[in-house]
Amino acid sequence: MIQQSVILERSEHIARITLNRPDQHNSLAGEDIALFHSHLEQIESDDAIRVTVITGSGDRTFCAGASLKEFRSGNMSGDLFTTLTDRIAALPMPSLCLLNGNVFGGGAEIALCCDYRIGVDSIRMKVPAAAIGLCYPLNGLQRYVDKLGLSTAKRILVAAETLDAQSMLQCGFLHRIVSAEELDTIGAEFTDHLAGLAPMATRAMKKVLHAIASGHCDEQQARCLHDACANSADLQEGLAAQRERRAPAFKGV
């Protein structure tokens, strides 16, 4: 059986996307991006999904970004890759990137589009755009500045520096460093934690926080999201669970 280059697995409230070209550093060709979009469409339309996890197969590389071979042939463009990163960033539920290995080029932006990033302690990151004469699209440049700040964005993009795990943690790219042996266990623990939170509240706050960060927050919409959570059965369940000292069983209503 032919193995898919981008795999989607679902288990209860968790969706897991795995980049599956380890022999090509999990780089993405045009057809891989189309398959990635198809998986994201399924996730977006499933209200039962509370967390999306993105990772790579193998132990060498999380993702090397867009296929340079396809760039050379003209089958790949920055705009095509941007459609993918923008969609990952816009996922309504919390997203977690488990960096199983080194990250290069557009793979770094895929990780940056997720809400949280856990990486192995041997990880290295480099975005060699300037070394090959490529200027990142505006959306990507904006994302680096918004999430990491101008100085760090210049280090990664303009100077094409190679950062190790500690540097990635210090600049805010990584939220946690673990050993390779711990990645799956700790990743699963954090995923389960996120999946156990009230989905209406996590989605609402993520949406409002993104709007605030973009400078285009609609106060009326934010108030509506707040009120919906305040009037939800999930809030009553959460309060009851605290009172009864038990784990809440949220329904998303």
The 8 nearest C-alpha neighbors of each residue, nearest first, counted from 0:
[[1, 2, 3, 4, 6, 19, 5, 20],
 [2, 0, 3, 4, 19, 6, 5, 20],
 [1, 3, 0, 4, 19, 6, 5, 20],
 [4, 2, 5, 6, 1, 19, 20, 18],
 [3, 5, 19, 20, 18, 31, 6, 2],
 [6, 4, 18, 3, 19, 17, 35, 31],
 [5, 7, 17, 16, 3, 4, 18, 8],
 [8, 6, 16, 15, 38, 17, 9, 5],
 [7, 9, 15, 14, 16, 6, 10, 17],
 [10, 8, 14, 13, 15, 11, 7, 12],
 [9, 11, 13, 12, 14, 8, 15, 48],
 [10, 12, 13, 9, 48, 47, 14, 49],
 [13, 11, 48, 49, 47, 10, 194, 50],
 [14, 12, 50, 10, 48, 11, 9, 51],
 [15, 13, 9, 51, 8, 52, 50, 48],
 [16, 14, 52, 8, 7, 51, 53, 9],
 [15, 17, 7, 53, 6, 52, 54, 8],
 [18, 16, 54, 55, 6, 5, 53, 19],
 [19, 17, 55, 5, 25, 56, 4, 20],
 [18, 20, 4, 56, 5, 21, 25, 17],
 [19, 21, 25, 23, 22, 4, 24, 18],
 [22, 20, 24, 25, 23, 57, 19, 56],
 [21, 23, 20, 24, 25, 57, 19, 26],
 [24, 22, 21, 25, 20, 26, 63, 66],
 [23, 25, 21, 60, 26, 63, 22, 62],
 [26, 24, 20, 62, 21, 23, 18, 19],
 [27, 25, 63, 64, 66, 24, 65, 62],
 [28, 26, 65, 66, 31, 64, 32, 25],
 [27, 29, 31, 66, 30, 65, 32, 69],
 [30, 28, 32, 31, 75, 33, 27, 74],
 [29, 31, 33, 32, 28, 34, 27, 35],
 [32, 30, 34, 28, 33, 29, 27, 35],
 [31, 33, 35, 29, 34, 30, 36, 27],
 [32, 34, 30, 36, 31, 35, 37, 29],
 [35, 33, 37, 31, 36, 32, 30, 38],
 [34, 36, 32, 38, 37, 33, 31, 5],
 [37, 35, 39, 33, 34, 38, 40, 32],
 [38, 36, 34, 40, 35, 39, 33, 41],
 [37, 39, 35, 41, 40, 36, 7, 34],
 [40, 38, 42, 36, 41, 37, 43, 35],
 [39, 41, 37, 43, 38, 42, 36, 44],
 [42, 40, 38, 44, 39, 43, 45, 37],
 [41, 43, 39, 45, 40, 44, 38, 48],
 [42, 44, 40, 41, 45, 39, 90, 91],
 [45, 43, 41, 42, 40, 46, 39, 48],
 [44, 46, 42, 47, 43, 48, 41, 40],
 [45, 47, 48, 44, 43, 49, 42, 251],
 [46, 48, 45, 12, 49, 11, 251, 13],
 [47, 49, 12, 46, 13, 45, 50, 14],
 [50, 48, 12, 194, 92, 13, 198, 47],
 [51, 49, 13, 93, 94, 92, 48, 194],
 [50, 52, 94, 14, 15, 13, 95, 93],
 [51, 53, 15, 95, 96, 94, 16, 14],
 [54, 52, 16, 96, 15, 17, 97, 95],
 [55, 53, 97, 17, 96, 98, 18, 16],
 [54, 56, 18, 61, 17, 99, 19, 57],
 [57, 55, 19, 21, 18, 17, 58, 54],
 [56, 58, 21, 59, 55, 60, 99, 100],
 [57, 59, 100, 99, 60, 56, 61, 179],
 [60, 58, 100, 57, 101, 61, 99, 24],
 [61, 59, 100, 101, 24, 62, 102, 58],
 [60, 62, 55, 100, 99, 98, 102, 101],
 [61, 63, 106, 25, 102, 64, 60, 26],
 [64, 62, 103, 26, 106, 24, 104, 102],
 [65, 63, 105, 106, 26, 104, 62, 27],
 [64, 66, 27, 26, 105, 67, 28, 63],
 [65, 67, 28, 68, 27, 69, 26, 70],
 [68, 66, 70, 69, 71, 65, 75, 26],
 [67, 69, 71, 66, 70, 72, 28, 75],
 [68, 70, 72, 74, 75, 71, 67, 66],
 [71, 69, 75, 67, 73, 68, 72, 74],
 [70, 72, 68, 69, 73, 67, 74, 75],
 [71, 73, 69, 70, 74, 68, 75, 67],
 [72, 74, 70, 75, 71, 69, 76, 68],
 [75, 73, 69, 72, 70, 29, 76, 71],
 [76, 74, 70, 69, 73, 29, 79, 77],
 [77, 75, 79, 78, 70, 80, 74, 73],
 [76, 78, 80, 79, 81, 136, 75, 135],
 [77, 79, 81, 76, 80, 82, 136, 75],
 [80, 78, 76, 81, 82, 77, 75, 83],
 [79, 81, 77, 83, 82, 78, 76, 84],
 [82, 80, 78, 84, 83, 79, 85, 77],
 [83, 81, 85, 79, 80, 84, 86, 78],
 [82, 84, 86, 81, 80, 85, 87, 36],
 [85, 83, 81, 87, 86, 109, 82, 88],
 [86, 84, 88, 82, 83, 87, 81, 89],
 [85, 87, 89, 83, 84, 88, 82, 90],
 [86, 88, 84, 89, 90, 85, 112, 83],
 [87, 89, 112, 85, 86, 90, 113, 84],
 [90, 88, 86, 87, 91, 85, 112, 84],
 [89, 91, 87, 92, 88, 86, 43, 93],
 [92, 90, 202, 89, 93, 206, 205, 43],
 [91, 93, 202, 49, 90, 50, 94, 201],
 [94, 92, 50, 114, 51, 91, 95, 49],
 [93, 95, 51, 113, 114, 50, 52, 92],
 [94, 96, 115, 52, 113, 116, 114, 51],
 [97, 95, 116, 53, 110, 52, 54, 113],
 [98, 96, 54, 117, 118, 99, 116, 53],
 [99, 97, 118, 61, 100, 54, 117, 96],
 [98, 100, 61, 58, 119, 97, 55, 118],
 [101, 99, 60, 59, 61, 122, 98, 58],
 [100, 102, 60, 122, 123, 61, 124, 59],
 [101, 103, 124, 62, 61, 106, 107, 63],
 [102, 104, 63, 125, 106, 126, 124, 107],
 [105, 103, 126, 64, 106, 63, 107, 127],
 [104, 106, 64, 108, 107, 65, 109, 103],
 [107, 105, 64, 62, 109, 63, 104, 108],
 [108, 106, 110, 105, 109, 102, 104, 103],
 [107, 109, 111, 105, 110, 106, 112, 84],
 [110, 108, 106, 112, 111, 107, 84, 105],
 [109, 111, 107, 108, 112, 113, 96, 106],
 [112, 110, 108, 113, 109, 107, 172, 114],
 [111, 113, 88, 109, 110, 87, 108, 84],
 [114, 112, 94, 111, 110, 115, 95, 96],
 [113, 115, 94, 95, 93, 112, 116, 111],
 [114, 116, 95, 113, 96, 94, 174, 117],
 [117, 115, 96, 173, 174, 95, 97, 118],
 [118, 116, 175, 97, 174, 173, 176, 98],
 [119, 117, 98, 176, 97, 177, 99, 120],
 [118, 120, 177, 178, 179, 121, 176, 122],
 [119, 121, 178, 122, 176, 177, 164, 118],
 [122, 120, 119, 164, 123, 100, 163, 178],
 [121, 123, 101, 164, 100, 120, 119, 163],
 [124, 122, 163, 101, 162, 164, 102, 121],
 [125, 123, 102, 162, 161, 103, 101, 163],
 [124, 126, 161, 103, 127, 160, 159, 104],
 [125, 127, 104, 103, 159, 128, 156, 155],
 [128, 126, 130, 159, 129, 125, 104, 131],
 [129, 127, 133, 130, 131, 126, 132, 134],
 [128, 130, 132, 131, 127, 133, 157, 159],
 [129, 131, 127, 128, 132, 159, 133, 126],
 [130, 132, 129, 128, 133, 127, 134, 126],
 [133, 131, 129, 130, 128, 134, 127, 135],
 [132, 134, 128, 129, 131, 135, 130, 127],
 [135, 133, 128, 136, 132, 129, 156, 137],
 [134, 136, 139, 140, 133, 137, 77, 128],
 [137, 135, 139, 138, 77, 140, 134, 78],
 [136, 138, 140, 139, 141, 135, 142, 134],
 [139, 137, 141, 140, 136, 142, 81, 85],
 [138, 140, 142, 141, 137, 136, 135, 143],
 [139, 141, 137, 143, 142, 138, 135, 144],
 [140, 142, 138, 144, 139, 143, 145, 137],
 [141, 143, 139, 145, 140, 144, 146, 138],
 [144, 142, 140, 146, 152, 141, 147, 145],
 [143, 145, 148, 149, 141, 147, 142, 146],
 [146, 144, 142, 143, 148, 147, 141, 212],
 [147, 145, 143, 144, 142, 148, 111, 171],
 [146, 148, 144, 143, 151, 145, 171, 152],
 [149, 147, 144, 151, 150, 145, 146, 152],
 [148, 150, 144, 152, 151, 153, 147, 143],
 [149, 151, 153, 152, 148, 154, 147, 144],
 [152, 150, 154, 153, 149, 148, 147, 155],
 [153, 151, 149, 155, 154, 150, 143, 144],
 [154, 152, 157, 150, 156, 151, 155, 149],
 [155, 153, 151, 158, 152, 160, 156, 157],
 [154, 156, 159, 152, 160, 153, 158, 157],
 [157, 155, 159, 153, 158, 152, 154, 126],
 [156, 158, 153, 159, 154, 129, 155, 152],
 [157, 159, 154, 160, 156, 155, 153, 129],
 [160, 158, 155, 156, 127, 157, 126, 154],
 [161, 159, 155, 158, 154, 125, 162, 126],
 [160, 162, 125, 124, 159, 123, 163, 155],
 [163, 161, 124, 166, 123, 167, 160, 125],
 [162, 164, 123, 166, 165, 122, 167, 124],
 [165, 163, 167, 122, 166, 120, 168, 123],
 [164, 166, 168, 167, 163, 169, 120, 176],
 [167, 165, 169, 163, 168, 164, 162, 170],
 [168, 166, 164, 172, 165, 170, 173, 169],
 [167, 169, 173, 165, 171, 166, 170, 172],
 [168, 170, 166, 171, 167, 165, 172, 173],
 [171, 169, 167, 168, 172, 166, 147, 151],
 [172, 170, 168, 173, 169, 167, 147, 174],
 [171, 173, 167, 170, 168, 174, 147, 111],
 [174, 172, 168, 116, 171, 167, 175, 117],
 [173, 175, 116, 117, 168, 171, 115, 172],
 [174, 176, 117, 173, 118, 177, 168, 116],
 [175, 177, 118, 120, 119, 117, 164, 178],
 [178, 176, 119, 120, 181, 182, 118, 179],
 [177, 179, 119, 181, 180, 120, 182, 176],
 [178, 180, 119, 182, 181, 177, 99, 120],
 [179, 181, 178, 182, 183, 177, 184, 119],
 [180, 182, 178, 184, 179, 183, 185, 177],
 [183, 181, 179, 185, 184, 186, 180, 177],
 [182, 184, 186, 185, 181, 187, 180, 179],
 [185, 183, 187, 181, 186, 182, 188, 180],
 [186, 184, 188, 187, 182, 183, 181, 189],
 [185, 187, 183, 189, 184, 188, 182, 190],
 [188, 186, 190, 184, 185, 189, 183, 191],
 [187, 189, 185, 191, 186, 190, 192, 184],
 [190, 188, 192, 186, 191, 187, 193, 185],
 [191, 189, 187, 193, 192, 188, 186, 194],
 [190, 192, 194, 188, 189, 193, 187, 195],
 [193, 191, 189, 195, 190, 194, 188, 196],
 [192, 194, 190, 195, 191, 196, 189, 50],
 [195, 193, 191, 49, 192, 196, 50, 190],
 [194, 196, 192, 193, 191, 197, 249, 247],
 [195, 197, 193, 194, 198, 192, 201, 249],
 [196, 198, 200, 199, 249, 201, 233, 251],
 [199, 197, 201, 200, 251, 202, 196, 49],
 [200, 198, 202, 251, 197, 201, 203, 228],
 [199, 201, 203, 198, 197, 202, 204, 228],
 [202, 200, 198, 204, 203, 199, 205, 197],
 [203, 201, 205, 92, 199, 200, 204, 91],
 [204, 202, 200, 206, 201, 205, 224, 199],
 [203, 205, 207, 201, 206, 202, 208, 200],
 [204, 206, 208, 202, 203, 207, 201, 209],
 [207, 205, 203, 209, 204, 208, 202, 210],
 [206, 208, 210, 204, 209, 205, 221, 211],
 [207, 209, 211, 205, 210, 206, 204, 212],
 [210, 208, 212, 206, 207, 211, 205, 213],
 [209, 211, 216, 207, 213, 208, 215, 212],
 [210, 212, 216, 208, 214, 209, 213, 207],
 [211, 213, 209, 210, 214, 208, 215, 145],
 [214, 212, 210, 211, 215, 209, 216, 208],
 [215, 213, 211, 212, 216, 210, 209, 217],
 [216, 214, 210, 213, 211, 217, 212, 209],
 [215, 217, 210, 211, 214, 218, 207, 213],
 [216, 218, 220, 219, 221, 215, 210, 207],
 [219, 217, 221, 220, 216, 222, 223, 207],
 [218, 220, 222, 221, 217, 223, 224, 216],
 [219, 221, 223, 217, 222, 218, 224, 216],
 [222, 220, 218, 224, 219, 223, 207, 225],
 [221, 223, 225, 219, 220, 224, 226, 218],
 [224, 222, 220, 226, 225, 221, 227, 219],
 [225, 223, 227, 221, 222, 226, 203, 220],
 [226, 224, 222, 228, 223, 227, 229, 221],
 [225, 227, 229, 223, 228, 224, 222, 230],
 [228, 226, 224, 230, 229, 225, 231, 223],
 [227, 229, 231, 225, 226, 230, 200, 224],
 [228, 230, 226, 227, 231, 225, 234, 224],
 [231, 229, 227, 228, 226, 232, 234, 235],
 [232, 230, 228, 233, 234, 229, 252, 227],
 [231, 233, 235, 234, 252, 236, 230, 250],
 [234, 232, 236, 231, 235, 249, 252, 237],
 [235, 233, 237, 236, 232, 231, 238, 229],
 [234, 236, 232, 238, 233, 237, 239, 231],
 [237, 235, 233, 239, 234, 238, 240, 232],
 [236, 238, 234, 240, 235, 239, 247, 233],
 [239, 237, 235, 241, 240, 236, 234, 242],
 [238, 240, 242, 236, 241, 237, 243, 235],
 [239, 241, 245, 243, 237, 247, 242, 238],
 [242, 240, 244, 238, 239, 243, 237, 245],
 [241, 243, 239, 240, 244, 238, 245, 237],
 [244, 242, 240, 241, 245, 239, 238, 246],
 [245, 243, 241, 242, 240, 246, 239, 247],
 [246, 244, 240, 243, 247, 241, 242, 239],
 [245, 247, 240, 248, 244, 241, 237, 195],
 [248, 246, 240, 237, 249, 236, 245, 195],
 [249, 247, 250, 246, 236, 195, 237, 233],
 [248, 250, 233, 197, 251, 247, 236, 196],
 [251, 249, 252, 233, 248, 197, 232, 198],
 [250, 252, 198, 199, 249, 233, 197, 232],
 [251, 250, 232, 231, 233, 199, 249, 228]]
